[in-house]
């Protein structure tokens, strides 16, 4: 995040994100072709559609939004906002899904919150 602002300003957030996504996708295909057989690509159609929606909704769109956020507000503020994701996810898991919340969860959330506060107050 911190090192991407210069490239985002040079290329624009749309081009930067497309290049990053292409590079990541290419390496995923290389890894898959080395580790798996081509027959492993055969999956049931409902699984394909769910995977496609997850890829678009949870990877592609957030990546474009994060790049645009870095371009608009800078990497420091974008990382602070992005750091709140794990905390919100943990809270939703507890309150919406009824997941357990142990001391380990609390300590992890506490460390994330401390890091967010530390990043937001330091110059």
C-alpha positions in Angstrom: 0.0 0.0 0.0 2.7 2.5 1.0 4.8 1.9 -2.1 2.0 1.9 -4.6 1.0 5.6 -4.6 3.7 6.7 -7.0 2.8 4.0 -9.5 -0.9 4.7 -9.1 -0.3 8.4 -9.8 1.8 7.5 -12.9 -0.5 4.9 -14.4 -3.9 5.8 -12.9 -5.7 3.5 -10.5 -7.6 1.6 -13.2 -4.5 0.6 -15.2 -2.5 -0.1 -12.0 -5.1 -2.4 -10.7 -5.5 -4.2 -14.1 -1.8 -4.8 -14.3 -1.7 -6.1 -10.7 -4.7 -8.4 -11.2 -3.2 -9.7 -14.5 0.1 -10.5 -12.8 -1.6 -12.2 -9.9 -3.9 -14.2 -12.2 -1.0 -15.3 -14.4 0.9 -16.6 -11.4 -2.2 -18.5 -10.2 -2.5 -20.2 -13.6 1.2 -21.0 -13.6 1.0 -22.5 -10.1 -2.2 -24.5 -10.9 -0.6 -25.9 -14.1 2.5 -27.0 -12.2 0.6 -28.5 -9.2 -2.6 -29.9 -10.8 -3.9 -31.8 -13.8 -6.2 -30.1 -16.3 -9.0 -32.5 -15.2 -9.0 -30.6 -11.9 -10.7 -27.7 -13.6 -13.8 -29.7 -14.0 -16.2 -28.5 -11.3 -20.0 -28.5 -11.0 -21.7 -25.5 -12.6 -23.2 -24.1 -9.4 -19.7 -24.1 -7.8 -18.4 -22.2 -10.9 -21.0 -19.5 -10.6 -20.5 -19.1 -6.8 -16.7 -18.9 -7.4 -17.2 -16.3 -10.1 -19.4 -14.1 -7.9 -16.9 -14.5 -5.0 -14.0 -13.6 -7.3 -15.7 -10.5 -8.6 -17.4 -9.3 -5.4 -14.6 -10.2 -2.9 -11.4 -9.6 -5.0 -11.9 -7.6 -8.2 -14.2 -4.9 -7.0 -12.4 -4.3 -3.7 -9.0 -4.2 -5.5 -10.3 -1.4 -7.8 -11.8 0.4 -4.9 -8.6 0.2 -2.8 -6.5 1.5 -5.7 -8.9 4.4 -6.2 -8.8 5.1 -2.5 -5.0 5.2 -2.4 -5.1 7.6 -5.4 -7.6 9.8 -3.6 -6.6 9.8 0.1 -3.1 8.4 0.1 -1.7 5.1 1.2 -1.6 5.8 4.9 -5.3 6.6 5.2 -6.2 3.8 2.9 -4.3 1.3 5.0 -6.0 2.6 8.2 -9.4 2.1 6.6 -8.4 -1.3 5.2 -7.1 -2.4 8.7 -10.6 -2.1 10.1 -11.8 -4.9 7.9 -10.6 -7.8 10.1 -12.2 -6.2 13.2 -15.5 -5.7 11.4 -15.4 -9.3 10.1 -14.8 -10.7 13.5 -17.6 -8.6 15.0 -20.0 -9.7 12.3 -19.0 -13.4 12.7 -19.9 -13.1 16.4 -23.1 -11.1 16.2 -24.5 -12.4 12.9 -23.3 -16.0 12.7 -23.1 -16.7 16.4 -19.4 -17.6 16.3 -17.5 -18.0 19.5 -15.3 -15.1 20.7 -12.3 -16.3 22.8 -9.4 -14.6 24.4 -7.3 -15.3 21.3 -9.9 -13.5 19.2 -9.9 -10.5 21.6 -6.1 -10.3 21.6 -5.9 -10.4 17.8 -8.6 -7.7 17.5 -6.8 -5.7 20.1 -3.6 -5.8 18.2 -5.3 -4.7 15.0 -7.0 -1.8 16.8 -3.7 -0.7 18.4 -2.0 -0.8 15.0 -4.8 1.3 13.4 -4.7 3.9 16.2 -0.9 4.0 16.1 -0.9 4.5 12.3 -3.6 7.2 12.5 -1.8 9.3 15.2 1.8 9.1 14.0 3.1 11.5 11.4 
